[in-house]
Amino acid sequence: MLAVLLLPGALRAFLPALIARSALAMGSLALLLAVQDSTGSYTQAGLATTAFGIANVIAAPRRARAVDRFGQRIVLTTLASGQASGFIALALIAEAEGVADSWFLILSALVGLTSPPLGAAMRMIWASLTTAGDQRTRAFSIDAVCEELLFVGGPVIITAVIVASSPSIGLWVTAATVSLGTATMTSSASSRALRGTGGGITRGDRPLQQPGFARVLIVLLGVGGVLGVAEIAAPAIAKQHDAVAASGWLLAAFAGGSALGGLLYGQLNLKSGIGRRLFTLCVSMALAAVLASRPDTLGLFAAGIALVGLFLAPSLITGYLIADTIVPETSRTEASTWITTSVNLGAALTPAAAGFVIDISGAELALLLAGAIALTLAAAVPFTRLRTIEPRPVHAPDRNEHS
């Protein structure tokens, strides 16, 4: 699988893309700690983080659409500059006296609105460097695995920076990371070659207009729901066992399971239909959540949560492959972003409900309900309809070619 990294131009774009994408793994925690330190309020810090997350999700499809239309270099560097400016402004007001709390919300929303779609952009580069089939699956797999590792290491790194300096310095580091990483990535030849369509895209080429794509998003919404509950259930289970310090290890087991799943998925030479594959993976993840909901010991729960994670990266990879195969090339950055947005939306909607359930009945019931919801969403999309998802003809001309 590592052979894809040796493709001409791959590492030149991939390494700086990882650096830039680490800003997302570090940014929300740096923002949370900086706002809390400045205001003395976790409520205000939570509101700022929510503003960041909601703005990011809302703006994601439009940002990706701009990349498809105008190309990676101009859009990604503009967005990265805007986000870096937002982080710097937050760092400055965090150190200032008498700043109104509303400014933290406004700037946090700005940081979310201008978050560059670096993951989707990198997958477009992978698609341009690889051939459809096993090679592209391996490329998407290693991309997903490295992204999982970023979300394991990113919070650790930014926490160390903040402990050694201050929360505002953490925001400065995040700003530098997204700005320099994006600029280096977009200066690569493989990124510069993706110049965009230059004009508007017909309505029929939009991802949501493609047969089967909305059904894929519904199924992945359930995957995001399980993800969101797992991330809040793990610390709750640790606390129930009087082992709060084990929270990080349980979350690491979840992320490690996902990384392992991505590695294994990239090695398999699967012949089943891509829609059938997605259905199987999502149902398996839901059933794993149900199994993990009855932990007798922390060790058993760690194994269970790792099993849940095992299906996360493969589900995402399959979603990206579907976006790459059934959506016209002129809209693939937007399509890939819709995949991420669906999972992120599911992950954003469930924690509040999960927290309520945990307070009332414990973390076990929250995981059980998350698995049940994911199964319900999968069942809402008949298996026969997912099975009929087929790639677009490779040599079929796009609608815009003759416009």
C-alpha positions as CSV (number, residue, x, y, z in Angstrom):
1,M,0.0,0.0,0.0
2,L,2.9,2.4,0.7
3,A,3.8,2.1,-3.0
4,V,1.3,4.9,-3.8
5,L,3.5,7.3,-1.8
6,L,6.2,6.7,-4.3
7,L,4.1,7.9,-7.2
8,P,5.6,11.0,-8.9
9,G,4.4,14.1,-7.0
10,A,2.6,12.2,-4.3
11,L,4.7,13.0,-1.2
12,R,5.3,16.6,-2.4
13,A,1.6,17.3,-2.0
14,F,0.7,14.7,0.7
15,L,3.2,15.7,3.5
16,P,2.3,19.4,3.6
17,A,-1.4,18.5,3.3
18,L,-1.0,16.5,6.5
19,I,0.7,19.4,8.2
20,A,-2.1,21.7,7.1
21,R,-4.8,19.2,8.1
22,S,-3.3,18.9,11.6
23,A,-4.6,22.4,12.2
24,L,-8.2,21.0,12.4
25,A,-7.0,18.4,14.9
26,M,-5.4,21.1,17.0
27,G,-7.6,24.1,16.4
28,S,-10.8,23.2,18.3
29,L,-8.9,22.3,21.5
30,A,-6.7,25.4,21.3
31,L,-9.8,27.5,20.8
32,L,-11.6,25.9,23.7
33,L,-8.7,26.4,26.1
34,A,-7.9,29.9,25.0
35,V,-11.5,31.1,25.4
36,Q,-11.9,29.4,28.7
37,D,-8.6,30.9,30.0
38,S,-9.6,34.4,28.9
39,T,-13.3,34.3,30.1
40,G,-13.0,31.9,32.9
41,S,-16.1,30.2,31.6
42,Y,-16.4,26.7,30.1
43,T,-19.9,27.7,29.0
44,Q,-18.5,30.5,26.9
45,A,-15.7,28.2,25.6
46,G,-18.3,25.6,24.7
47,L,-20.4,28.1,22.8
48,A,-17.3,29.3,20.9
49,T,-16.4,25.7,20.0
50,T,-20.0,25.1,18.9
51,A,-19.9,28.2,16.7
52,F,-16.8,27.0,15.1
53,G,-18.2,23.5,14.4
54,I,-21.6,24.7,13.1
55,A,-20.0,27.3,10.8
56,N,-17.6,24.7,9.5
57,V,-20.3,22.2,8.6
58,I,-22.6,24.8,7.0
59,A,-20.0,26.3,4.8
60,A,-18.3,23.1,3.8
61,P,-20.2,22.3,0.5
62,R,-19.9,25.9,-0.8
63,R,-16.1,26.0,0.0
64,A,-15.6,22.7,-1.9
65,R,-17.8,23.9,-4.8
66,A,-15.5,27.0,-5.1
67,V,-12.5,24.7,-5.2
68,D,-14.1,22.7,-8.1
69,R,-14.8,25.9,-10.0
70,F,-11.7,28.0,-9.4
71,G,-9.0,25.5,-8.6
72,Q,-7.1,24.5,-5.5
73,R,-4.4,27.1,-5.3
74,I,-6.5,30.3,-5.3
75,V,-9.3,29.0,-3.1
76,L,-7.4,26.9,-0.6
77,T,-4.7,29.6,0.0
78,T,-7.4,32.3,0.4
79,L,-9.4,30.2,2.9
80,A,-6.2,29.3,4.8
81,S,-5.2,32.9,5.1
82,G,-8.7,33.8,6.3
83,Q,-8.6,31.0,8.9
84,A,-5.1,31.9,10.1
85,S,-6.2,35.5,10.5
86,G,-9.1,34.4,12.6
87,F,-6.9,32.3,14.8
88,I,-4.5,35.2,15.2
89,A,-7.3,37.6,16.1
90,L,-8.6,35.1,18.7
91,A,-5.1,34.9,20.2
92,L,-4.9,38.7,20.4
93,I,-8.3,39.2,22.1
94,A,-7.6,36.3,24.4
95,E,-4.7,38.3,25.8
96,A,-6.6,41.6,25.9
97,E,-8.6,43.1,28.7
98,G,-12.3,43.9,28.7
99,V,-13.2,42.2,25.4
100,A,-16.9,41.4,24.9
101,D,-17.7,37.7,24.9
102,S,-19.5,38.1,21.6
103,W,-16.2,38.6,19.8
104,F,-15.1,35.1,20.7
105,L,-18.3,33.8,19.1
106,I,-17.9,35.9,16.0
107,L,-14.2,35.1,15.4
108,S,-14.8,31.4,16.2
109,A,-17.5,31.3,13.5
110,L,-15.1,33.1,11.1
111,V,-12.5,30.4,11.8
112,G,-15.1,27.7,11.0
113,L,-16.4,29.4,7.9
114,T,-12.9,29.7,6.4
115,S,-11.7,26.2,7.1
116,P,-10.1,25.0,3.8
117,P,-11.4,21.6,2.6
118,L,-7.9,20.1,2.6
119,G,-8.9,16.4,2.9
120,A,-11.2,16.6,-0.1
121,A,-8.6,18.5,-2.0
122,M,-5.9,15.9,-1.3
123,R,-8.3,13.1,-2.4
124,M,-8.7,14.9,-5.7
125,I,-4.9,14.9,-6.0
126,W,-4.9,11.2,-5.2
127,A,-7.5,10.6,-7.9
128,S,-5.4,12.5,-10.4
129,L,-2.3,10.5,-9.6
130,T,-3.8,7.0,-9.4
131,T,-5.8,4.7,-11.6
132,A,-9.4,3.7,-10.6
133,G,-9.6,0.5,-8.7
134,D,-7.2,-1.1,-6.2
135,Q,-4.6,1.6,-6.5
136,R,-7.0,4.4,-5.7
137,T,-8.5,2.4,-2.8
138,R,-5.0,2.1,-1.4
139,A,-4.3,5.8,-1.8
140,F,-7.6,6.7,-0.1
141,S,-6.9,4.2,2.7
142,I,-3.5,5.5,3.6
143,D,-4.9,9.0,3.5
144,A,-7.7,8.0,5.9
145,V,-5.2,6.2,8.2
146,C,-2.9,9.2,8.4
147,E,-5.9,11.5,9.1
148,E,-6.9,9.3,12.0
149,L,-3.3,9.5,13.4
150,L,-3.5,13.3,13.1
151,F,-6.5,13.3,15.4
152,V,-4.6,11.1,17.9
153,G,-1.4,13.2,17.8
154,G,-2.8,16.7,17.2
155,P,-4.4,17.3,20.5
156,V,-1.4,15.8,22.3
157,I,1.0,18.2,20.5
158,I,-1.1,21.3,21.0
159,T,-1.7,20.5,24.7
160,A,2.1,20.2,25.1
161,V,2.5,23.6,23.4
162,I,-0.1,25.3,25.6
163,V,1.3,23.8,28.8
164,A,4.7,25.0,27.9
165,S,3.6,28.5,26.9
166,S,-0.1,29.7,26.9
167,P,-3.4,29.0,25.2
168,S,-2.9,32.0,22.9
169,I,0.4,30.6,21.7
170,G,-1.5,27.5,20.8
171,L,-3.7,29.6,18.5
172,W,-0.6,31.2,16.9
173,V,0.9,27.7,16.2
174,T,-2.4,26.5,14.7
175,A,-2.5,29.6,12.5
176,A,1.0,29.0,11.3
177,T,0.3,25.3,10.6
178,V,-2.7,25.8,8.4
179,S,-1.2,28.8,6.5
180,L,2.3,27.3,5.8
181,G,1.0,23.7,5.2
182,T,-1.6,24.9,2.7
183,A,0.7,27.2,0.8
184,T,3.3,24.4,0.5
185,M,0.7,21.9,-0.6
186,T,-0.9,24.2,-3.3
187,S,2.5,25.1,-4.7
188,S,3.0,21.4,-5.7
189,A,2.7,20.6,-9.4
190,S,-0.1,18.0,-8.8
191,S,-2.2,20.6,-6.9
192,R,-1.5,23.4,-9.4
193,A,-2.7,21.1,-12.2
194,L,-6.2,21.0,-10.7
195,R,-7.2,24.5,-12.0
196,G,-11.0,24.0,-11.7
197,T,-13.7,24.2,-14.3
198,G,-13.4,28.0,-14.6
199,G,-17.2,28.3,-15.1
200,G,-20.5,27.3,-13.5
201,I,-21.4,23.7,-13.1
202,T,-24.8,22.5,-14.4
203,R,-27.4,21.5,-11.9
204,G,-27.4,18.0,-13.1
205,D,-23.7,17.6,-12.2
206,R,-24.2,18.5,-8.5
207,P,-23.4,15.6,-6.2
208,L,-26.9,15.6,-4.6
209,Q,-28.4,15.2,-8.1
210,Q,-26.6,11.9,-8.7
211,P,-28.6,8.7,-8.4
212,G,-27.9,7.1,-5.0
213,F,-25.7,9.8,-3.5
214,A,-28.3,11.1,-1.0
215,R,-28.8,7.5,0.1
216,V,-25.1,7.2,0.8
217,L,-25.2,10.3,3.0
218,I,-28.1,9.0,5.0
219,V,-26.2,5.8,5.8
220,L,-23.1,7.7,6.7
221,L,-25.1,10.0,9.0
222,G,-25.6,6.9,11.2
223,V,-21.8,6.2,11.2
224,G,-21.3,9.8,12.4
225,G,-23.8,9.2,15.1
226,V,-21.9,6.2,16.5
227,L,-18.7,8.2,16.3
228,G,-20.1,11.1,18.3
229,V,-21.5,8.8,21.0
230,A,-18.3,6.7,21.2
231,E,-16.2,9.8,21.9
232,I,-18.4,10.9,24.8
233,A,-19.2,7.3,26.1
234,A,-15.5,6.4,26.5
235,P,-14.7,9.0,29.2
236,A,-18.0,8.2,30.9
237,I,-17.3,4.5,31.0
238,A,-13.8,5.3,32.4
239,K,-15.4,7.5,35.1
240,Q,-17.9,4.8,36.0
241,H,-15.0,2.4,36.6
242,D,-13.2,5.1,38.7
243,A,-10.4,5.3,36.2
244,V,-10.8,8.8,34.6
245,A,-7.1,8.7,33.6
246,A,-8.0,5.8,31.2
247,S,-10.2,8.1,29.1
248,G,-7.4,8.9,26.7
249,W,-6.4,5.3,26.3
250,L,-10.0,4.3,25.4
251,L,-10.2,7.1,22.8
252,A,-6.8,6.0,21.5
253,A,-8.1,2.4,21.2
254,F,-11.0,3.7,19.2
255,A,-8.7,5.7,16.9
256,G,-6.3,2.9,16.7
257,G,-9.0,0.5,15.6
258,S,-10.0,2.9,12.9
259,A,-6.4,3.2,11.7
260,L,-6.0,-0.6,11.6
261,G,-9.3,-0.9,9.7
262,G,-8.1,1.6,7.1
263,L,-4.8,-0.3,6.7
264,L,-6.5,-3.7,6.3
265,Y,-9.1,-2.3,3.9
266,G,-6.4,-0.9,1.7
267,Q,-4.8,-4.3,1.4
268,L,-8.0,-6.2,0.5
269,N,-8.8,-6.9,-3.1
270,L,-12.6,-6.7,-2.8
271,K,-14.8,-7.6,-5.7
272,S,-18.2,-6.8,-4.1
273,G,-20.2,-3.8,-5.3
274,I,-19.3,-0.5,-3.7
275,G,-22.8,0.2,-2.5
276,R,-23.1,-3.3,-0.9
277,R,-19.7,-2.8,0.7
278,L,-20.8,0.5,2.3
279,F,-24.0,-1.1,3.7
280,T,-22.1,-4.0,5.2
281,L,-19.5,-1.8,6.8
282,C,-22.1,0.6,8.4
283,V,-24.3,-2.3,9.7
284,S,-21.1,-3.9,11.1
285,M,-20.2,-0.7,12.9
286,A,-23.7,-0.4,14.4
287,L,-23.6,-4.0,15.6
288,A,-20.2,-3.5,17.1
289,A,-21.6,-0.5,19.1
290,V,-24.3,-2.7,20.4
291,L,-21.8,-5.3,21.5
292,A,-19.6,-2.7,23.1
293,S,-22.5,-1.4,25.2
294,R,-22.2,-4.3,27.7
295,P,-18.7,-3.8,29.2
296,D,-17.9,-5.9,32.3
297,T,-14.3,-4.4,32.5
298,L,-12.4,-1.5,31.0
299,G,-10.3,-4.0,29.1
300,L,-13.4,-5.5,27.4
301,F,-14.7,-2.1,26.7
302,A,-11.4,-1.0,25.1
303,A,-11.6,-4.1,22.9
304,G,-15.2,-3.3,22.0
305,I,-14.6,0.3,21.2
306,A,-11.6,-0.7,19.1
307,L,-13.9,-3.0,17.2
308,V,-16.3,-0.1,16.6
309,G,-13.4,2.0,15.3
310,L,-12.3,-0.8,13.0
311,F,-15.2,0.0,10.7
312,L,-15.0,3.8,10.8
313,A,-12.1,4.5,8.4
314,P,-13.3,1.8,5.9
315,S,-16.8,3.3,5.9
316,L,-15.3,6.7,5.1
317,I,-13.0,5.4,2.5
318,T,-15.9,3.6,0.7
319,G,-17.9,6.8,0.9
320,Y,-15.0,8.7,-0.8
321,L,-14.7,6.0,-3.4
322,I,-18.4,6.3,-4.2
323,A,-18.0,10.1,-4.5
324,D,-15.1,9.5,-6.8
325,T,-17.0,7.1,-9.1
326,I,-20.6,8.2,-9.4
327,V,-20.1,12.0,-9.3
328,P,-18.8,14.0,-12.4
329,E,-15.2,15.1,-12.1
330,T,-16.2,18.7,-12.1
331,S,-17.9,18.2,-8.7
332,R,-15.8,15.7,-6.9
333,T,-14.3,18.0,-4.3
334,E,-17.8,19.0,-3.3
335,A,-18.9,15.3,-3.3
336,S,-16.0,14.3,-1.1
337,T,-16.8,17.1,1.3
338,W,-20.5,16.0,1.5
339,I,-19.3,12.6,2.7
340,T,-17.3,14.2,5.5
341,T,-20.1,16.7,6.2
342,S,-22.6,13.9,6.7
343,V,-20.4,12.0,9.1
344,N,-19.5,15.3,11.0
345,L,-23.2,16.2,11.2
346,G,-24.1,12.8,12.7
347,A,-21.2,13.3,15.2
348,A,-22.3,16.8,16.0
349,L,-26.0,15.9,16.6
350,T,-25.5,13.0,19.0
351,P,-23.3,14.1,21.9
352,A,-25.9,16.3,23.6
353,A,-28.5,13.5,23.5
354,A,-25.9,11.0,24.5
355,G,-24.9,13.1,27.5
356,F,-28.5,13.3,28.6
357,V,-28.9,9.5,28.3
358,I,-25.6,9.0,30.2
359,D,-26.7,11.2,33.0
360,I,-30.0,9.3,33.3
361,S,-29.0,5.7,32.6
362,G,-25.3,5.4,31.9
363,A,-23.0,5.2,29.0
364,E,-24.0,1.6,28.1
365,L,-27.5,2.6,27.0
366,A,-26.1,5.6,25.0
367,L,-23.9,3.2,22.9
368,L,-26.8,0.8,22.5
369,L,-29.1,3.5,21.2
370,A,-26.3,4.8,18.9
371,G,-26.0,1.4,17.4
372,A,-29.8,1.1,17.1
373,I,-30.1,4.5,15.4
374,A,-27.3,3.6,12.9
375,L,-29.1,0.4,12.1
376,T,-32.4,2.3,11.6
377,L,-30.8,4.7,9.2
378,A,-29.2,1.9,7.2
379,A,-32.5,0.1,7.1
380,A,-34.2,3.3,5.9
381,V,-32.2,2.9,2.7
382,P,-33.1,-0.5,1.3
383,F,-30.1,-2.7,0.6
384,T,-31.3,-3.3,-2.9
385,R,-31.0,0.4,-3.7
386,L,-27.5,0.7,-2.3
387,R,-26.5,-2.4,-4.3
388,T,-27.5,-0.7,-7.5
389,I,-25.0,2.1,-7.1
390,E,-22.7,2.0,-10.1
391,P,-19.7,4.0,-11.2
392,R,-20.1,6.5,-13.9
393,P,-18.6,5.4,-17.2
394,V,-14.9,6.2,-17.2
395,H,-14.8,7.6,-20.7
396,A,-18.2,9.3,-20.7
397,P,-17.8,13.0,-21.5
398,D,-18.8,15.4,-18.8
399,R,-21.8,17.7,-19.5
400,N,-19.5,20.8,-19.4
401,E,-17.0,19.5,-22.0
402,H,-19.0,21.0,-24.9
403,S,-20.4,24.1,-23.2
